[in-house]
Amino acid sequence: MTLPNKLIYFKSSDKEHHQQPDMKDYANCCSPVFCIISGNVNCGKTSLLKNLLVHKNPPYERIVVYSPLGEATSEYSDVIDCELLDYIPDFEFFDRDIRNCFIVEDVDTKTGLSKDERYKLGRFFGVYASHNNIDVYVISQNVYDLLPQIRRLANIVFLFKNNDLECMKSLARKFGLKLDDLKVIFRTFTKYDSLCIDDSRNPSVRLRKNIYEVLNLQ
């Protein structure tokens, strides 16, 4: 058998569920998606996520929401059918044969979780989700509240306007944005506007306002 003098592409059976981003609908994200949505209280973080969920095509077959409030929260049940948990589930909780969505709702992942829960959440963002048909969305009021591996591995980020640009600078820098870039972008934003940094798409549409409006820094 003669091998070619070039890289050979080997398919991974663990990743057959991977999905490219929808080129016509910017709200239909890739899979796996590791998404951060960060902003102040009452700026529209959950509303933005609901938009992403209802646009998902093919749709998720199971949506699980972790919230410190557990079943006491009703933020999602008005739009989607979901399961509410007050703990980070074990890895075996999800069925890899269906399309799963795991949402971490407004929790300080550094100090608000036990050591075991921090480990499991880090592994979800690291290896486990991409091999087991799980998309992960994390909502946070402050970027500094997120585990380092969550910030490092996110491929889509939504940042709402925040007076504390320094707290967003390190996350934006991961995508090649500088503090001056953020200042220019947020100059015309209201508190309800979000900056999308989408590393899964072509660079020409990577930066967008409110999911759909393409931004150009040039």
N, C-alpha and C positions, 0 to 999 in steps of 0.2 A: 504494500500500500504506500503510495507516494503522497506526502503531505504538502499542501501549498505553502509557499513562502509568504504567508500573511496570517493575520489573526483569524482563528476559526470561531465562529459564533456558535456557542452551545446553549440550547434552550434549557431553561430551568423549570421543572414541573411545579415548583413551589410558587412560580411567578406568572403562571398562565392567566391569572385573573387581572394582571396589570392593565391599565387603561390609559391611553394617551388623552391629553386635554382636548376638549371640544373646541375646534377652531372657529365655530360660528357662535357659540354661547360661552362667554367668558365666566359665567357662573357655574358651568358644568366642569368641575375640576377633574384633574387626573386622579388615577388610583395606582399606587397608594398615595394619599395626600397626608402630609404632616403639617397641619395648619395652626398658626397662632393668630388669635384675634385679641388685640389689646387696646384698652381705652378706659376713660374715666367712667364713673357711675352714670347711668342714664344717657349714654351717647348713642346707643343702638347696636351694641355688640351682638346681642342675642337675635335681634331682628335681621342683621346681616347674615348670621349663620343660618337662620331659617330660610333665607333666600337661596343659599347654597344647597340646602337639603332638598328643597322642592324642585330645584333645577337639575338635580342629579339624575343622569340618564346613562345606563339603566339605573333605576332607583335602588336605594338600599333596601335590603330585605330584613334587616334587623338594626335598630338604632338603640344604643344604650347610653344613658346619661348618668355620669357620676356627679353628684352634688352633695355638699355637706348637709343640705336640707333633706336629701333623699326624696321620698314621696311627697314631702310637704311642698315642693315646688311645682308650679303648674305652667312654667314659662314655655314649655314645648308642646304640651298636650293639646293646645288649641289649634295646632297646625299639623303635627305629625304624630304617628303612633310610635311611642317609645317606651322603653323600660327605664325606671328611675332607681338608682342605687345610691346608698350612702357609704360605699366602700369601693376600693379599687379591686376589680374581680381578678381571679386567677386566670392564667393563660388558657386553660382548658374551657373557660366559660364560653368562648366563641367557637362557632362552627365554620371552619375554613371553606366549606362547600357552598356558602352563601355570602352575599355582599354585606359586610358589617360596617357599622359606623359607631365609633366610641367617642363620646363628648365629655371633656373634663370642664366642669362649669365653675368658673370664678373661685378658685381655691389657691392659696399660697402653697405651691408644690414644694417649697423648701422647708417651711416650718409647720404647715397645716396637715402634713401627712406623716404617718409612722415611717420608720426606716424601711420596713418591708413594703409598704405602699410606694415609697419613693423608688425603690428598686424595681418593682413591677412596672410602674409608669415609665421609668427610663428604658426598660426593656421593650415595652410597647412601641416607644418612639424609635428604638434602635433596630433590633432584629425581628422581633416577633410579628409586628403588624404587617410588614412588607411580605412576609412569607405565609401569612395566614388570612389574607383577604380582609384586612381591617384598615379603614381610614380613621385617622385620629385628629380631632379638633380640640384645641385648648383655648379657653377664654380666660383672660386675666386682666385685672385693672392696672397691673404694673409689670413691666418686662422683667424687672429685677426679682419678681416673685417666682420666676420660672426656673426649673432645673437647667443646668448648663447643657445637658444633652438634648433637651427640648429646643432650646435656642439654636443649638448647633445643627440639628438635623431637620429643622423646619424647611419645607420647600415652597410654602406659600404663607405670606404674612399680611395681615391687615392691621394697620396702625391708625387709630383715630387721633385727631388733633389733641395735643397735650402740651400744656405750658412747660412741662419738664422734658424738653427735647433731649437732654443728656441721658435720660433713662432709656430712650429709644435708639441712641446713637450706636451702641455696641451691636445691637441686633441689625440695624440698617447697614452697618459696616460689613457684616457677613455677606451682603449682597452687592457690595461695591459702592454704597452710598455714603456720602460724607455729611457732617453736620450742616454745612452750608446748603447742601442739596435739600435736606429736610426743611430748612428755614424757607427756601424758595418755594417748595411744594406746599407747605402748610400756610403760606402767607394769605392765600385766598380761601382757605378752608374754614368752615364753621365747625363747631364741636360735634356735629352729626355727620361730617364727611370723613371718609376713610381712605387711606392710601393702601393700595394693594401692590405688594411686591411678589410677583409670581415667577418663581425660578423654573417652572415647568414649561414655560412658553417661550416663543421666539423673543429675543431681546427687544424687538421693535414694539411689542405690546406688553412688555414685562411690568411696566409701571402704569397703574390705572387708578382713577378716582372713582370711588363708589362702584367698584367691580367692573364697570363697562367703559368709562371714559379714559381713553389712552392718553398718557402724559408724555411729554417730550422735554427733557432738560436742556436740549441744545438751544 
